[in-house]
């Protein structure tokens, strides 16, 4: 029975990772501007969101993903302004790779994962390699 469940989980993860659209940050810019992203649209549920090394994406408002997203940070996510929050729900994944960073400068800037605050802007920057699942 354990093998069956493991097989089901692997099939689901395989389908998620290969069927999800990949949206890349193509230039330094704000998360909420379509010109920042490769598909000329904002990231949405189901996307694999990639921030390449050398690229800075700024979050200056609330970004809510009430479902699955896979965020790969090779560059930087920088929180700006008050009350800017990135909210994701399980089973979302956020990976900060060795070249990646997430930083801010205010306690009102947050990453909320499944109703738990896992980062505040006043905290030390998150530097790779780290993962939230």
C-alpha positions as CSV (number, residue, x, y, z in Angstrom):
1,X,0.0,0.0,0.0
2,X,2.9,2.4,0.8
3,X,4.3,1.8,-2.7
4,X,0.9,2.7,-4.2
5,X,0.7,6.0,-2.3
6,X,4.3,6.8,-3.2
7,X,3.5,6.1,-6.9
8,X,0.5,8.4,-6.8
9,X,2.5,11.2,-5.1
10,X,5.3,10.9,-7.7
11,X,2.8,11.0,-10.6
12,X,1.1,14.1,-9.2
13,X,4.4,15.8,-8.6
14,X,5.6,14.9,-12.1
15,X,2.4,16.3,-13.7
16,X,2.6,19.5,-11.6
17,X,6.2,20.1,-12.5
18,X,5.9,19.5,-16.2
19,X,2.4,20.8,-17.0
20,X,2.6,24.1,-15.1
21,X,3.4,27.1,-17.2
22,X,6.8,28.6,-16.5
23,X,6.9,32.4,-16.1
24,X,10.3,34.1,-15.8
25,X,11.2,37.5,-14.6
26,X,12.9,39.0,-17.7
27,X,14.0,42.3,-16.2
28,X,14.3,44.1,-12.9
29,X,10.8,45.3,-12.0
30,X,7.7,45.2,-9.9
31,X,5.9,41.9,-9.4
32,X,2.6,43.6,-10.3
33,X,3.7,44.8,-13.7
34,X,3.3,42.6,-16.7
35,X,6.4,44.0,-18.4
36,X,8.5,42.2,-15.7
37,X,7.4,38.8,-16.8
38,X,8.1,36.6,-19.8
39,X,4.5,35.7,-20.7
40,X,3.6,39.4,-20.6
41,X,1.1,38.7,-17.8
42,X,1.3,38.5,-14.0
43,X,2.0,35.1,-12.4
44,X,-1.1,33.1,-11.5
45,X,-2.1,29.9,-9.8
46,X,-0.5,26.8,-11.2
47,X,2.6,28.7,-12.5
48,X,6.2,27.9,-11.9
49,X,7.6,31.4,-11.2
50,X,11.3,31.8,-11.8
51,X,13.4,34.8,-10.8
52,X,16.8,34.4,-12.5
53,X,20.1,35.2,-11.0
54,X,20.9,38.9,-11.4
55,X,17.2,39.9,-11.5
56,X,15.4,41.9,-8.8
57,X,11.6,41.6,-8.5
58,X,10.0,44.1,-6.1
59,X,6.8,43.4,-4.2
60,X,5.1,46.7,-3.2
61,X,1.6,45.4,-2.6
62,X,-0.2,42.2,-1.7
63,X,0.3,39.2,-3.9
64,X,-2.1,36.3,-3.0
65,X,-2.0,32.8,-4.4
66,X,-4.7,30.8,-2.8
67,X,-3.6,27.5,-4.4
68,X,-0.5,26.0,-5.9
69,X,2.5,28.0,-7.2
70,X,6.1,27.0,-7.4
71,X,8.5,29.9,-6.8
72,X,12.2,29.5,-7.7
73,X,14.4,32.4,-6.5
74,X,17.8,32.6,-8.1
75,X,17.8,36.4,-8.0
76,X,16.2,38.7,-5.5
77,X,12.7,39.4,-4.2
78,X,12.7,42.8,-2.4
79,X,9.7,43.9,-0.4
80,X,9.0,47.7,-0.6
81,X,6.5,49.9,1.1
82,X,4.3,49.1,4.1
83,X,2.0,46.1,4.3
84,X,3.3,44.3,1.2
85,X,2.7,40.5,1.6
86,X,3.3,37.5,-0.5
87,X,0.7,34.8,0.5
88,X,0.8,31.2,-0.7
89,X,-1.0,28.1,0.4
90,X,0.0,24.5,0.7
91,X,1.1,22.6,-1.4
92,X,3.0,25.6,-2.8
93,X,6.8,25.5,-2.8
94,X,9.2,28.4,-2.4
95,X,12.9,27.6,-3.1
96,X,15.7,30.2,-2.6
97,X,18.7,28.9,-4.4
98,X,22.3,29.7,-3.5
99,X,22.4,32.9,-5.5
100,X,18.9,34.0,-4.3
101,X,17.8,36.3,-1.6
102,X,14.5,37.6,-0.1
103,X,14.7,40.8,1.8
104,X,12.8,43.8,3.1
105,X,13.0,46.5,5.7
106,X,9.7,46.6,7.7
107,X,7.8,44.2,10.0
108,X,4.7,44.9,7.9
109,X,6.3,43.2,4.9
110,X,5.6,39.4,5.0
111,X,5.6,36.1,3.4
112,X,2.7,34.1,4.6
113,X,2.6,30.4,4.0
114,X,-0.6,28.5,4.8
115,X,-1.6,31.2,7.4
116,X,1.8,31.2,9.1
117,X,4.2,34.1,8.7
118,X,7.5,32.7,7.6
119,X,9.3,36.0,6.9
120,X,9.1,39.6,8.0
121,X,11.0,42.3,6.3
122,X,12.7,43.3,9.5
123,X,14.2,39.8,9.8
124,X,17.6,38.9,8.4
125,X,17.4,38.3,4.6
126,X,16.6,34.8,3.5
127,X,19.6,33.5,1.5
128,X,19.9,30.3,-0.4
129,X,19.6,27.4,-0.1
130,X,16.3,27.3,1.7
131,X,12.9,25.9,0.9
132,X,9.4,26.3,2.2
133,X,6.8,23.6,1.5
